[in-house]
């Protein structure tokens, strides 16, 4: 797709640039507990400031439902953001209106200010033209750097792109570039790892992927639903028995598309779900009635590693087992390390996304070795479903 980047922005000294970032960071007791999203925003903000722009950062925080809520004020992020940028960051306590206009008028070229939570206004989530117009009065240009909010058609993520000259920020550009390499026009063979607890949350992803990839690796609780569809007795395992028919349809669609679906043939089982219980590794046909499947077994994991060695591209969303609880992180960690090693040697382009996925890759110590790890959750999933993202579409 064609969109303008910061490379085409021209001379912006003294211009007011509204930059949509995702600063919706986890916090506890008034402190930021994970600054991943703040760090992702640094390249774009620093570049615009260095070029002499007046940088006005728009973002949402939490779900204040169109009301002012001091616990969801973006004032919380200004100090940690300033420390990461290594330069002052001011705070303006609205994102529209006379007060905000007066505060912006006092800013000098190179200055950076975070504007108050866009969701304090009911018009934000309604993409209200009046709020869009009021925000647009603060800026001369618009930059969207928040891929993770691009699946929402809100005033600050989509509306502003239609009323101001619009550009993609560096994080947005990196994300779109990675996604194009992963599923837009990838090098084949392509493998997709899709894990997680339930088939129901990823039905559209699975239906879309079977027509796009050469190998579909299904893990997590959702693999049990596919095993049940194939007649395997999965015991007490998490399984959506009412969706086995849907699973059969997806397997049939994969056959028609020449996509090989990989389900585990050996599994790690336990009678109770807790850290380090007694476990057995068994063939999938040997799961006892009182046992739960909690991870993929070593033989299947090794076979999946061999599949990745034949592939040129990998898209990963979701863990293979109940990875938060040891030892059921073994398969996820092992396959992630294989993917990381193949990426380091240059034979694999690996793109991963989704909250659990990022946590699992961090646990395996390989997040930095993947070609690209997306911080987006819902937007990454909707992109894997083949949906058009309004915040991206508006940049075209």
Secondary structure, 3 states (H helix, E strand, C coil): CCCCEHHHCCCCCCCEEEEECCCCCCEECCEECCCHHHHHHHHHHHHHHHCCCEEEEECCCCCCCCCCCHHHCCHHHHHHHHHHHCCCCEEECCCCCHHHHHHHHCCCCCCEEEECCHHHCHHHHCCCHHHHHHHHCCCCEEEECCHHHCCCCCCCCCHHHHCCEEEECHHHHHHHHHHHHHHHCCCCCEEEEECCCCHHHCHHHHHHHCCCCCEEEECHHHHHHHHHHCCCCCCCCCCCHHHHHHHHHHHHHHHHCCCEEECCCEEEEECCCCCCCCEEEEEHHHCCCCCEEEEECHHHHHHHHHHHHCCCEEEEECCCCCCCCCCCCHHHHHHHHHHHHHHHCCCCEEEEECHHHHHHHHHHCCHHHCCEEECCCHHHHHHHCCCCCHHHHCCC
